[in-house]
Amino acid sequence: MYVSARSDYALRAMLAVAAGHGGGGEGGGGELVKAASLAEVQEIPLSFLQGILLDLRRAGLLLSHRGSDGGYALTRPADEITVGDVLRAVGGSLTTVRGLPAERAGYHGVAAGLTDVWLAVHGAIATVVDSTTLADLLTDRAPTAF
């Protein structure tokens, strides 16, 4: 698994929104978080962050509100949004082999078993990122290393 700057920034932005918004969805109370504030606090270039926020909004993870009092909020509580949700929203497949999703890696002859290895790696990664929520990370309940 390769964690791109885009994926890292997306997770950091989602965590900042969750923390600034009290971790709730639209009716959860708290303040909206502005893109400029996210960029400054998380040290993310604003122009790059805006594209990431658009992807997160299109994936249904963020709501955006326009205007001087506008900003971003989670669409659902932080304990219902996983690291995997965020990674897939901005990067697509969790595991790639030569730029292709792991399930599309095909081999012949003595290398045929590699497909099973890459699928096992993909499954292990999915298990971790799909069972770790934003709330887990905000409350120091992140998974530990094996």
VOSEDO-63416 format. One record per atom (N, C-alpha, C): residue number from 1; residue in three letters; atom name; x, y, z. Coordinates in pm, 1 decimal. Layout:
N
NODE  resi  resn  name        c1        c2        c3
NODE   NUM   ala    CA         X         Y         Z
...
END
This chain:
146
NODE  resi  resn  name        c1        c2        c3
NODE     1   met     N      85.1    -117.9       0.0
NODE     1   met    CA       0.0       0.0       0.0
NODE     1   met     C      89.0     123.3       0.0
NODE     2   tyr     N      56.7     215.4     -84.9
NODE     2   tyr    CA     126.8     342.6     -91.1
NODE     2   tyr     C      30.3     449.9     -42.0
NODE     3   val     N      69.2     525.7      59.0
NODE     3   val    CA     -14.7     633.4     110.0
NODE     3   val     C      35.6     762.9      45.7
NODE     4   ser     N     -44.0     815.2     -44.6
NODE     4   ser    CA      -7.5     937.5    -115.5
NODE     4   ser     C     -27.8    1059.7     -26.8
NODE     5   ala     N      30.6    1171.2     -67.1
NODE     5   ala    CA       7.6    1297.8       4.8
NODE     5   ala     C    -141.2    1329.9       4.3
NODE     6   arg     N    -207.9    1302.6    -106.6
NODE     6   arg    CA    -351.9    1329.4    -118.3
NODE     6   arg     C    -431.1    1250.9     -13.1
NODE     7   ser     N    -398.7    1122.8       4.5
NODE     7   ser    CA    -467.7    1040.1     103.7
NODE     7   ser     C    -437.9    1087.3     245.6
NODE     8   asp     N    -311.3    1118.6     271.8
NODE     8   asp    CA    -271.7    1168.4     403.3
NODE     8   asp     C    -343.0    1299.0     434.7
NODE     9   tyr     N    -344.7    1391.6     340.1
NODE     9   tyr    CA    -411.4    1519.4     360.5
NODE     9   tyr     C    -561.8    1500.6     381.2
NODE    10   ala     N    -622.1    1410.0     305.4
NODE    10   ala    CA    -766.0    1386.3     318.7
NODE    10   ala     C    -800.5    1336.7     458.7
NODE    11   leu     N    -722.1    1244.3     510.2
NODE    11   leu    CA    -747.0    1194.0     645.1
NODE    11   leu     C    -725.9    1302.5     749.4
NODE    12   arg     N    -621.6    1381.1     734.5
NODE    12   arg    CA    -596.1    1489.2     829.5
NODE    12   arg     C    -708.4    1592.0     826.4
NODE    13   ala     N    -757.0    1625.0     707.4
NODE    13   ala    CA    -867.3    1720.4     694.6
NODE    13   ala     C    -995.4    1665.9     757.7
NODE    14   met     N   -1024.7    1538.8     732.2
NODE    14   met    CA   -1145.9    1478.9     790.3
NODE    14   met     C   -1137.9    1475.3     942.1
NODE    15   leu     N   -1020.4    1444.5     995.7
NODE    15   leu    CA   -1003.6    1444.3    1141.2
NODE    15   leu     C   -1021.4    1584.2    1198.2
NODE    16   ala     N    -968.3    1684.5    1129.5
NODE    16   ala    CA    -983.4    1822.6    1176.3
NODE    16   ala     C   -1129.5    1866.9    1171.2
NODE    17   val     N   -1200.1    1828.3    1066.3
NODE    17   val    CA   -1342.7    1861.2    1058.3
NODE    17   val     C   -1418.7    1789.9    1170.2
NODE    18   ala     N   -1387.6    1662.6    1190.3
NODE    18   ala    CA   -1454.3    1586.7    1296.0
NODE    18   ala     C   -1429.1    1649.1    1433.5
NODE    19   ala     N   -1307.2    1689.9    1458.9
NODE    19   ala    CA   -1273.7    1750.0    1587.8
NODE    19   ala     C   -1337.9    1888.4    1602.7
NODE    20   gly     N   -1340.6    1964.4    1496.2
NODE    20   gly    CA   -1396.8    2099.0    1501.1
NODE    20   gly     C   -1547.0    2101.7    1500.7
NODE    21   his     N   -1605.7    1995.7    1454.8
NODE    21   his    CA   -1751.8    1989.1    1443.2
NODE    21   his     C   -1811.5    1901.2    1551.6
NODE    22   gly     N   -1730.0    1862.0    1647.5
NODE    22   gly    CA   -1780.8    1777.6    1754.2
NODE    22   gly     C   -1806.6    1635.2    1711.2
NODE    23   gly     N   -1763.5    1599.6    1588.8
NODE    23   gly    CA   -1777.9    1462.2    1542.9
NODE    23   gly     C   -1916.7    1425.7    1495.9
NODE    24   gly     N   -2009.1    1520.0    1493.9
NODE    24   gly    CA   -2145.8    1487.7    1455.8
NODE    24   gly     C   -2174.6    1515.2    1310.9
NODE    25   gly     N   -2290.8    1472.2    1267.1
NODE    25   gly    CA   -2337.3    1498.3    1132.0
NODE    25   gly     C   -2403.5    1634.2    1125.7
NODE    26   glu     N   -2487.3    1656.6    1024.3
NODE    26   glu    CA   -2545.3    1787.8    1000.7
NODE    26   glu     C   -2623.2    1839.3    1120.0
NODE    27   gly     N   -2694.2    1755.3    1189.8
NODE    27   gly    CA   -2772.0    1799.8    1304.0
NODE    27   gly     C   -2696.6    1788.7    1434.9
NODE    28   gly     N   -2566.5    1760.4    1428.5
NODE    28   gly    CA   -2490.1    1731.2    1548.2
NODE    28   gly     C   -2439.5    1849.5    1626.2
NODE    29   gly     N   -2466.1    1971.9    1578.8
NODE    29   gly    CA   -2417.6    2089.1    1651.3
NODE    29   gly     C   -2272.9    2115.7    1622.9
NODE    30   gly     N   -2220.9    2222.5    1679.7
NODE    30   gly    CA   -2081.7    2257.1    1659.4
NODE    30   gly     C   -2064.4    2351.4    1542.8
NODE    31   glu     N   -1940.6    2390.8    1518.6
NODE    31   glu    CA   -1910.3    2488.7    1415.2
NODE    31   glu     C   -1871.2    2422.6    1284.0
NODE    32   leu     N   -1898.6    2494.5    1175.3
NODE    32   leu    CA   -1849.3    2452.2    1044.8
NODE    32   leu     C   -1701.1    2487.0    1037.6
NODE    33   val     N   -1626.0    2407.6     965.4
NODE    33   val    CA   -1481.6    2428.8     954.3
NODE    33   val     C   -1451.1    2481.4     814.7
NODE    34   lys     N   -1382.9    2593.1     808.0
NODE    34   lys    CA   -1349.8    2656.0     680.2
NODE    34   lys     C   -1227.0    2591.5     617.2
NODE    35   ala     N   -1225.8    2586.4     485.1
NODE    35   ala    CA   -1113.9    2527.2     411.5
NODE    35   ala     C    -983.2    2598.2     443.4
NODE    36   ala     N    -986.7    2729.3     449.9
NODE    36   ala    CA    -864.0    2805.1     478.6
NODE    36   ala     C    -809.5    2770.5     615.9
NODE    37   ser     N    -897.6    2750.2     712.0
NODE    37   ser    CA    -855.5    2712.8     847.0
NODE    37   ser     C    -793.7    2573.0     846.7
NODE    38   leu     N    -857.1    2480.4     775.7
NODE    38   leu    CA    -803.3    2344.9     763.9
NODE    38   leu     C    -663.6    2348.4     702.3
NODE    39   ala     N    -650.7    2424.4     595.5
NODE    39   ala    CA    -522.6    2432.6     525.0
NODE    39   ala     C    -413.9    2487.6     616.8
NODE    40   glu     N    -447.3    2590.5     691.3
NODE    40   glu    CA    -348.0    2652.4     779.3
NODE    40   glu     C    -309.4    2560.2     894.3
NODE    41   val     N    -407.4    2507.3     963.9
NODE    41   val    CA    -380.7    2424.6    1081.7
NODE    41   val     C    -310.1    2294.8    1044.7
NODE    42   gln     N    -348.2    2234.2     933.6
NODE    42   gln    CA    -289.8    2106.5     893.2
NODE    42   gln     C    -171.1    2122.7     798.1
NODE    43   glu     N    -136.8    2246.7     766.7
NODE    43   glu    CA     -24.3    2276.1     676.9
NODE    43   glu     C     -36.9    2204.2     542.8
NODE    44   ile     N    -154.2    2225.6     481.4
NODE    44   ile    CA    -185.4    2168.0     351.1
NODE    44   ile     C    -204.7    2284.0     253.6
NODE    45   pro     N    -143.5    2279.9     136.4
NODE    45   pro    CA    -166.8    2387.2      38.8
NODE    45   pro     C    -317.1    2399.3       7.8
NODE    46   leu     N    -370.6    2520.9      21.2
NODE    46   leu    CA    -514.2    2542.4       7.4
NODE    46   leu     C    -567.4    2495.5    -127.2
NODE    47   ser     N    -497.7    2525.8    -235.7
NODE    47   ser    CA    -547.6    2485.9    -368.0
NODE    47   ser     C    -555.6    2333.1    -380.2
NODE    48   phe     N    -459.2    2262.7    -322.7
NODE    48   phe    CA    -460.6    2116.1    -323.1
NODE    48   phe     C    -573.9    2064.0    -234.7
NODE    49   leu     N    -591.0    2126.4    -119.2
NODE    49   leu    CA    -695.4    2085.3     -25.1
NODE    49   leu     C    -834.6    2102.5     -84.9
NODE    50   gln     N    -856.2    2208.6    -160.2
NODE    50   gln    CA    -988.6    2231.4    -217.0
NODE    50   gln     C   -1031.6    2117.5    -308.6
NODE    51   gly     N    -938.9    2063.7    -385.7
NODE    51   gly    CA    -971.0    1948.1    -470.4
NODE    51   gly     C   -1003.5    1824.8    -387.7
NODE    52   ile     N    -931.1    1806.5    -279.3
NODE    52   ile    CA    -955.4    1693.2    -189.2
NODE    52   ile     C   -1092.4    1706.6    -124.2
NODE    53   leu     N   -1125.0    1826.5     -77.2
NODE    53   leu    CA   -1255.0    1849.1     -13.6
NODE    53   leu     C   -1369.0    1824.4    -111.6
NODE    54   leu     N   -1348.9    1860.1    -237.6
NODE    54   leu    CA   -1449.6    1834.0    -340.6
NODE    54   leu     C   -1470.1    1683.2    -357.3
NODE    55   asp     N   -1361.5    1606.8    -362.1
NODE    55   asp    CA   -1373.2    1460.5    -372.1
NODE    55   asp     C   -1446.6    1402.2    -251.5
NODE    56   leu     N   -1416.1    1451.9    -132.3
NODE    56   leu    CA   -1480.8    1402.6     -10.2
NODE    56   leu     C   -1629.5    1438.2      -9.1
NODE    57   arg     N   -1662.5    1555.4     -61.8
NODE    57   arg    CA   -1803.1    1595.5     -71.0
NODE    57   arg     C   -1876.0    1507.6    -173.0
NODE    58   arg     N   -1814.3    1484.7    -287.7
NODE    58   arg    CA   -1875.6    1400.2    -391.5
NODE    58   arg     C   -1895.4    1256.6    -343.2
NODE    59   ala     N   -1806.5    1210.7    -254.8
NODE    59   ala    CA   -1817.5    1075.2    -199.6
NODE    59   ala     C   -1920.8    1067.5     -87.9
NODE    60   gly     N   -1978.6    1180.4     -52.0
NODE    60   gly    CA   -2082.2    1180.9      51.6
NODE    60   gly     C   -2028.7    1179.7     193.1
NODE    61   leu     N   -1903.7    1220.3     211.1
NODE    61   leu    CA   -1844.4    1221.9     345.1
NODE    61   leu     C   -1849.4    1359.6     410.1
NODE    62   leu     N   -1855.2    1463.9     328.0
NODE    62   leu    CA   -1860.4    1601.2     379.2
NODE    62   leu     C   -1978.8    1675.2     320.4
NODE    63   leu     N   -2030.3    1768.4     398.5
NODE    63   leu    CA   -2128.3    1866.0     351.5
NODE    63   leu     C   -2055.7    1998.5     341.3
NODE    64   ser     N   -2090.2    2078.0     241.8
NODE    64   ser    CA   -2032.4    2211.7     235.1
NODE    64   ser     C   -2145.6    2312.8     240.8
NODE    65   his     N   -2119.4    2418.7     313.4
NODE    65   his    CA   -2215.0    2528.5     326.9
NODE    65   his     C   -2146.3    2654.1     277.4
NODE    66   arg     N   -2211.8    2726.3     187.9
NODE    66   arg    CA   -2152.9    2846.0     129.3
NODE    66   arg     C   -2178.1    2968.1     215.5
NODE    67   gly     N   -2109.1    3073.5     182.6
NODE    67   gly    CA   -2129.9    3201.2     248.4
NODE    67   gly     C   -2023.6    3231.2     351.5
NODE    68   ser     N   -2033.3    3350.4     407.9
NODE    68   ser    CA   -1932.2    3394.0     504.9
NODE    68   ser     C   -1933.8    3309.2     631.4
NODE    69   asp     N   -2046.7    3251.2     663.6
NODE    69   asp    CA   -2056.4    3162.9     780.1
NODE    69   asp     C   -2044.9    3015.8     740.3
NODE    70   gly     N   -2009.1    2990.0     615.7
NODE    70   gly    CA   -2004.1    2854.3     564.1
NODE    70   gly     C   -1879.1    2778.4     605.0
NODE    71   gly     N   -1872.2    2658.0     555.4
NODE    71   gly    CA   -1759.3    2571.4     584.4
NODE    71   gly     C   -1798.5    2427.0     557.8
NODE    72   tyr     N   -1726.5    2336.3     620.7
NODE    72   tyr    CA   -1746.5    2193.2     599.2
NODE    72   tyr     C   -1786.8    2123.8     728.3
NODE    73   ala     N   -1868.5    2020.4     711.8
NODE    73   ala    CA   -1910.6    1936.4     823.9
NODE    73   ala     C   -1919.7    1792.6     774.7
NODE    74   leu     N   -1906.6    1698.8     867.1
NODE    74   leu    CA   -1923.2    1557.4     832.4
NODE    74   leu     C   -2069.2    1530.6     798.7
NODE    75   thr     N   -2092.4    1435.1     709.7
NODE    75   thr    CA   -2230.0    1398.0     675.0
NODE    75   thr     C   -2290.1    1302.3     776.7
NODE    76   arg     N   -2205.6    1236.2     852.5
NODE    76   arg    CA   -2252.8    1144.3     955.7
NODE    76   arg     C   -2151.4    1145.8    1069.9
NODE    77   pro     N   -2184.9    1087.7    1182.8
NODE    77   pro    CA   -2093.5    1092.2    1297.3
NODE    77   pro     C   -1957.1    1029.3    1267.0
NODE    78   ala     N   -1855.9    1077.1    1337.4
NODE    78   ala    CA   -1718.1    1031.1    1317.2
NODE    78   ala     C   -1702.5     882.4    1343.9
NODE    79   asp     N   -1788.2     824.6    1426.1
NODE    79   asp    CA   -1777.1     681.0    1451.9
NODE    79   asp     C   -1841.8     596.7    1342.2
NODE    80   glu     N   -1894.6     662.9    1239.0
NODE    80   glu    CA   -1952.6     592.0    1125.2
NODE    80   glu     C   -1873.2     613.8     996.6
NODE    81   ile     N   -1762.2     686.6    1004.3
NODE    81   ile    CA   -1677.8     711.7     887.1
NODE    81   ile     C   -1543.6     644.5     912.8
NODE    82   thr     N   -1506.4     553.3     824.2
NODE    82   thr    CA   -1381.4     479.1     843.2
NODE    82   thr     C   -1267.3     540.3     762.2
NODE    83   val     N   -1147.8     503.9     801.2
NODE    83   val    CA   -1028.5     543.2     726.8
NODE    83   val     C   -1041.7     490.8     583.1
NODE    84   gly     N   -1093.9     371.1     567.4
NODE    84   gly    CA   -1114.2     314.0     434.1
NODE    84   gly     C   -1207.8     397.0     348.6
NODE    85   asp     N   -1315.2     451.2     408.8
NODE    85   asp    CA   -1407.0     538.1     334.2
NODE    85   asp     C   -1332.0     656.6     274.9
NODE    86   val     N   -1248.2     718.3     356.4
NODE    86   val    CA   -1173.7     836.8     314.5
NODE    86   val     C   -1071.1     799.8     206.6
NODE    87   leu     N    -995.8     692.7     229.2
NODE    87   leu    CA    -894.5     652.3     132.2
NODE    87   leu     C    -955.6     620.2      -3.7
NODE    88   arg     N   -1067.5     550.3      -4.0
NODE    88   arg    CA   -1132.7     516.1    -130.8
NODE    88   arg     C   -1188.8     640.2    -199.7
NODE    89   ala     N   -1234.7     738.9    -121.9
NODE    89   ala    CA   -1291.8     860.9    -179.1
NODE    89   ala     C   -1188.7     940.8    -257.3
NODE    90   val     N   -1064.0     939.4    -212.2
NODE    90   val    CA    -962.2    1021.8    -278.5
NODE    90   val     C    -861.2     942.1    -360.3
NODE    91   gly     N    -854.4     810.7    -338.1
NODE    91   gly    CA    -751.2     734.4    -407.2
NODE    91   gly     C    -798.3     613.8    -483.8
NODE    92   gly     N    -924.7     577.3    -470.1
NODE    92   gly    CA    -972.3     457.8    -538.7
NODE    92   gly     C    -936.6     331.2    -464.0
NODE    93   ser     N    -869.9     239.2    -530.2
NODE    93   ser    CA    -835.1     110.7    -471.8
NODE    93   ser     C    -733.6     126.1    -358.8
NODE    94   leu     N    -747.2      44.2    -256.0
NODE    94   leu    CA    -655.4      49.4    -141.9
NODE    94   leu     C    -518.1      -6.4    -176.3
NODE    95   thr     N    -513.6    -106.0    -263.4
NODE    95   thr    CA    -388.7    -172.8    -297.1
NODE    95   thr     C    -375.8    -179.6    -448.7
NODE    96   thr     N    -261.5    -137.1    -498.1
NODE    96   thr    CA    -239.4    -145.0    -642.4
NODE    96   thr     C    -108.8    -218.5    -671.2
NODE    97   val     N    -108.6    -282.1    -785.0
NODE    97   val    CA      11.0    -350.8    -834.4
NODE    97   val     C      39.2    -293.0    -972.3
NODE    98   arg     N     148.8    -222.0    -982.5
NODE    98   arg    CA     185.0    -153.9   -1107.7
NODE    98   arg     C      72.5     -63.3   -1157.2
NODE    99   gly     N       5.1       2.6   -1063.6
NODE    99   gly    CA     -99.4      97.7   -1098.7
NODE    99   gly     C    -237.4      38.5   -1118.8
NODE   100   leu     N    -251.0     -92.2   -1108.7
NODE   100   leu    CA    -380.9    -157.7   -1125.2
NODE   100   leu     C    -430.6    -207.8    -989.3
NODE   101   pro     N    -563.0    -213.6    -969.9
NODE   101   pro    CA    -613.6    -273.7    -846.1
NODE   101   pro     C    -560.3    -416.4    -831.2
NODE   102   ala     N    -534.8    -456.2    -708.1
NODE   102   ala    CA    -473.9    -587.9    -680.8
NODE   102   ala     C    -549.5    -702.0    -747.2
NODE   103   glu     N    -682.4    -693.9    -751.5
NODE   103   glu    CA    -760.6    -803.3    -809.8
NODE   103   glu     C    -741.9    -814.4    -961.3
NODE   104   arg     N    -684.0    -714.9   -1024.3
NODE   104   arg    CA    -661.1    -720.0   -1169.2
NODE   104   arg     C    -518.8    -759.0   -1205.6
NODE   105   ala     N    -435.1    -782.5   -1106.1
NODE   105   ala    CA    -297.6    -825.1   -1133.2
NODE   105   ala     C    -299.8    -970.9   -1177.3
NODE   106   gly     N    -249.7    -996.3   -1294.2
NODE   106   gly    CA    -250.0   -1132.1   -1345.8
NODE   106   gly     C    -109.8   -1180.9   -1376.7
NODE   107   tyr     N     -83.0   -1305.8   -1342.9
NODE   107   tyr    CA      49.3   -1364.1   -1363.9
NODE   107   tyr     C      33.9   -1501.1   -1426.7
NODE   108   his     N     141.6   -1547.2   -1487.9
NODE   108   his    CA     143.0   -1678.3   -1552.2
NODE   108   his     C     262.3   -1758.1   -1501.2
NODE   109   gly     N     255.7   -1887.0   -1515.9
NODE   109   gly    CA     368.1   -1974.9   -1482.6
NODE   109   gly     C     405.2   -1969.4   -1335.7
NODE   110   val     N     534.9   -1963.9   -1309.1
NODE   110   val    CA     583.5   -1970.7   -1171.0
NODE   110   val     C     538.3   -1852.2   -1085.9
NODE   111   ala     N     498.2   -1741.4   -1147.3
NODE   111   ala    CA     455.9   -1622.3   -1072.7
NODE   111   ala     C     305.0   -1620.2   -1044.9
NODE   112   ala     N     230.5   -1722.5   -1086.6
NODE   112   ala    CA      85.1   -1722.9   -1073.8
NODE   112   ala     C      37.3   -1703.3    -929.9
NODE   113   gly     N     113.8   -1750.6    -832.3
NODE   113   gly    CA      74.0   -1737.0    -692.4
NODE   113   gly     C      79.1   -1594.6    -639.1
NODE   114   leu     N     144.8   -1504.9    -710.8
NODE   114   leu    CA     153.6   -1366.2    -664.5
NODE   114   leu     C      17.3   -1298.6    -653.8
NODE   115   thr     N     -74.9   -1334.4    -741.7
NODE   115   thr    CA    -208.3   -1275.4    -734.6
NODE   115   thr     C    -270.2   -1300.4    -597.9
NODE   116   asp     N    -257.3   -1421.8    -547.5
NODE   116   asp    CA    -312.5   -1454.3    -415.5
NODE   116   asp     C    -243.9   -1375.0    -304.5
NODE   117   val     N    -114.1   -1353.0    -318.4
NODE   117   val    CA     -41.2   -1273.9    -218.9
NODE   117   val     C     -94.3   -1131.4    -217.1
NODE   118   trp     N    -108.8   -1069.4    -335.0
NODE   118   trp    CA    -155.5    -931.5    -340.7
NODE   118   trp     C    -298.2    -920.5    -290.6
NODE   119   leu     N    -380.3   -1020.3    -316.7
NODE   119   leu    CA    -517.8   -1017.7    -265.4
NODE   119   leu     C    -520.6   -1032.4    -113.5
NODE   120   ala     N    -430.4   -1113.8     -59.6
NODE   120   ala    CA    -420.8   -1127.5      86.2
NODE   120   ala     C    -374.3    -996.6     150.1
NODE   121   val     N    -277.4    -931.7      88.2
NODE   121   val    CA    -230.6    -801.6     136.3
NODE   121   val     C    -346.2    -701.5     133.2
NODE   122   his     N    -418.5    -699.0      22.9
NODE   122   his    CA    -533.4    -609.6       9.7
NODE   122   his     C    -636.1    -636.3     120.9
NODE   123   gly     N    -663.4    -762.8     146.4
NODE   123   gly    CA    -759.6    -798.4     250.1
NODE   123   gly     C    -715.2    -754.3     388.8
NODE   124   ala     N    -586.7    -769.7     417.4
NODE   124   ala    CA    -533.9    -728.1     547.7
NODE   124   ala     C    -544.3    -577.0     565.0
NODE   125   ile     N    -510.3    -504.3     460.1
NODE   125   ile    CA    -520.1    -358.2     465.5
NODE   125   ile     C    -665.6    -316.5     483.7
NODE   126   ala     N    -754.4    -376.6     405.9
NODE   126   ala    CA    -897.0    -342.9     416.5
NODE   126   ala     C    -950.3    -370.0     556.4
NODE   127   thr     N    -907.2    -479.0     617.1
NODE   127   thr    CA    -951.8    -511.3     753.3
NODE   127   thr     C    -915.2    -399.9     850.6
NODE   128   val     N    -794.0    -349.6     840.9
NODE   128   val    CA    -749.1    -243.7     932.6
NODE   128   val     C    -820.9    -112.6     903.9
NODE   129   val     N    -819.3     -66.5     778.6
NODE   129   val    CA    -875.0      65.8     749.2
NODE   129   val     C   -1027.2      69.1     756.7
NODE   130   asp     N   -1092.7     -44.9     732.8
NODE   130   asp    CA   -1238.5     -47.8     740.3
NODE   130   asp     C   -1291.3     -69.5     881.5
NODE   131   ser     N   -1202.6    -100.8     974.6
NODE   131   ser    CA   -1245.7    -115.8    1113.8
NODE   131   ser     C   -1195.4      -0.8    1201.0
NODE   132   thr     N   -1127.8      95.2    1141.9
NODE   132   thr    CA   -1077.7     210.7    1215.3
NODE   132   thr     C   -1156.6     333.7    1172.6
NODE   133   thr     N   -1226.3     396.2    1267.1
NODE   133   thr    CA   -1307.7     513.3    1237.8
NODE   133   thr     C   -1234.1     642.0    1273.5
NODE   134   leu     N   -1288.5     751.8    1226.8
NODE   134   leu    CA   -1234.0     881.8    1265.4
NODE   134   leu     C   -1242.1     898.8    1417.1
NODE   135   ala     N   -1350.9     852.9    1475.1
NODE   135   ala    CA   -1366.7     863.2    1621.3
NODE   135   ala     C   -1258.2     783.7    1693.3
NODE   136   asp     N   -1223.2     667.2    1641.2
NODE   136   asp    CA   -1114.9     588.3    1701.1
NODE   136   asp     C    -985.9     669.3    1704.9
NODE   137   leu     N    -955.3     735.3    1595.0
NODE   137   leu    CA    -831.9     812.2    1586.8
NODE   137   leu     C    -834.7     934.8    1677.6
NODE   138   leu     N    -952.5     994.7    1691.6
NODE   138   leu    CA    -965.8    1112.9    1777.0
NODE   138   leu     C    -959.2    1079.0    1925.5
NODE   139   thr     N    -984.7     952.6    1958.0
NODE   139   thr    CA    -984.7     911.6    2099.3
NODE   139   thr     C    -871.8     814.6    2130.5
NODE   140   asp     N    -767.8     817.3    2047.8
NODE   140   asp    CA    -649.1     733.6    2070.4
NODE   140   asp     C    -679.0     583.9    2073.8
NODE   141   arg     N    -775.6     540.6    1992.4
NODE   141   arg    CA    -806.3     397.5    1984.0
NODE   141   arg     C    -765.5     341.7    1847.9
NODE   142   ala     N    -657.3     394.3    1794.4
NODE   142   ala    CA    -607.7     346.2    1665.2
NODE   142   ala     C    -554.9     205.1    1681.3
NODE   143   pro     N    -556.3     126.8    1572.7
NODE   143   pro    CA    -504.1     -10.1    1582.5
NODE   143   pro     C    -355.6      -8.9    1613.1
NODE   144   thr     N    -312.5    -111.0    1680.1
NODE   144   thr    CA    -170.0    -121.4    1712.1
NODE   144   thr     C    -101.8    -205.9    1605.8
NODE   145   ala     N      28.6    -192.5    1597.6
NODE   145   ala    CA     107.7    -268.2    1500.0
NODE   145   ala     C     106.3    -415.7    1537.3
NODE   146   phe     N     120.4    -498.6    1436.7
NODE   146   phe    CA     120.4    -642.8    1458.3
NODE   146   phe     C     251.2    -686.6    1518.9
END
